[in-house]
């Protein structure tokens, strides 16, 4: 396909000539309701809801509705170029797979299927510390590693070394999850997958972690879970602690979870290469600022010094175009990929990615842009 948007012609041709319709919706905003028929109640309760009464998650979606694209006429291009280089990583489009934990809740292959799907399209995959498959099992050509900074520095150093040895190019440090937010959907079910050992593959396969156990994990898995529980909550993490990461990671470091301009400036002062404007999809602090509302001021404050990325509330290609117009260099896509994973495994994730890229490409074309780099604050208005 010459352009990502040509995927829609493929769908039309298959429908008209072969009578074949997509099994998964192409309306990415409806993926959640379609996946609800496949996911277990526990999986839906963990993946979909957010902190408290969901006010932050609703604010994320409402923020996208408040911003409107302003299409320009008679200046389009037959061919679009969405390629870019983000922190030294070449990408076919300004889209990455967000770090998502415990993906086996959606499908047995979890991260393996998602990373293969991303690799098929050349999209950069970000591997979560809370994954159901270990660092070394991800064979994607383009991959970043997301770190939840543990309280145990031996384990932290080991995770960094393993990620570097396995070819992960950029370190993404999540700052907004020093502990788990108040999530009633999980609490009402008494469901936390980590306490069953799910999503702890990176820890359980780690030699530094294993060295701190009295018995091998297979002999006493409960003790291993409790060992993890002692090092995951890290609410006392400070800016001073981040120097350890700089000393032990020789590539770009991105700080994820920034919504305050003051924190963005501190990140720049501390010499970090990038940040992700994110509120964790609303999963951490109820009643917090929508991530998209935080983006413009942060991009204006540090966009010349750092690479500003964005996630939280992104569902469609039009959403991505708005975030790019407001200052993000690329967006991270999360929950929609899990819905695709639940519906059809790797093929489902590929479908969602192709739809997302096609919609982004067509949104640009119909708005008068040959590439996403031409988007700017004049491309959108606040409704």
Secondary structure, DSSP 8 states (H G I E B T S, - for coil): --SGGGHHHHHHHHHHHH----SS-S-GGGHHHHHTTTS-HHHHHHHT--STTSHHHHHHHHHHHHEEE----S---SS----EEETTEEESSSEEE---S-GGGT-TTHHHHHHHHHHHHT-EEEE-TT-SS-GGG---SSEEEEE---S-HHHHHHHHHHHHHTT---EEEE-S-SS----HHHHTTT--GGGGTTT-HHHHT-HHHHTT-SS-TTT-HHHHHHHHHHHH--TT--GGGGHHHHHH--S-EEEEEE--HHHHHHHHHTT-SEEEE--GGGTS-TT---HHHHHHHHHHHHTTTSEEEE-SS--SHHHHHHHHHTT-SEEEE-HHHHHHHHHHHHHHHHHHHHHHHHHHHHHHHHHT-SSGGG--GGGEEE-
